[in-house]
Amino acid sequence: MVEIQKSFVNQIIHGDCVAAMEALPEGSVDMVFADPPYNLQLRGELRRPNHSKVDGVEANWDRFADFAEYDAFSRRWLAAARRALKPDGTLWVIGSYHNIYRVGSVLQDLGYWILNDVIWRKSNPMPNFRGRRFTNAHETLLWCARSQESRYRFNYASMKSLNDDLQMRSDWLIPLCTGGERLKVEGRKAHPTQKPEALLHRVILAATEAGDVVLDPFFGSGTTGAVAKRLGRRFIGIEADADYIALAEKRVAAVPAPQDISLVSTPSARDKPRVPFGWLVERGYLAPGNVLTDQNRRFAAQVRADGTLIAADVKGSIHQVAARIQGAPTCNGWQFWCFEFEGALVPIDVLRQKLIAELP
């Protein structure tokens, strides 16, 4: 595994994003979050009903001659990002209907493997002032593994906890960046497409672990860096505009790093030590002859000295026996089988977690 040089980490690189990414060691970053130009130049001025002008994206960085030029640009930066990613790394890219479908086609051509398209539904979208179309109330994020073979990280349990112990869905209701979070210079938006920190919090928490390196090739006002630092992740920002860099550096510097890294850690299931069921037997957590049942007491099995179970004429591992007695192809025996404790049925996974906590 390639370790990124300290000179790159927690820094904002001033320059072209493709050249900067190509200068990074190959296979050195854990995740990329990209908020590229949308190529959404307004045709003429757009005004509100009170005749005030709507701030569009008028900067040169969002100007492309045609779709072919935009596609070529997308191919260059996506190829450079894929080179910088570790084999098991992932990329998030956000866009609107103006560009996300073109970006999606390019990244598939380059070998990325799309895991999800996530809809960021804005709770406070800008109305369609002309009344000629539906209000654009969402943007789309594509979450991709570097390749189909990548053993990518997904912090499922953390996402479930973040969602009140319900499985996180792919439609996220998050407000636009407004109020005190919106950076301003002389009363005007400092950056026209600043993303809310809540959105980056969810993205970074979902796909990285504390200490991982998050690369943002379109750093802008520094939202990615601010959230990464707060969550105990490292970041690399790339930005072509010196004014945005000055703004982002000041913003990130004001964010406190976590004092206790365990509070922002998101270990995945594969990070935990593997504990065979037999360890529970040989260490006295369960004894040969103990009876395990499912939560509804429909099925029962006895524990054997070698860490297998026997139920009627079925013998095997906790997973094999659970699957066969139900006629199911597979079953997680750690959650299926329960033991009696103080008058209640408790999953045997509780014993596994207790044993893990006691390991040196």
Disulfide bonds with the S-S distance in Angstrom:
none
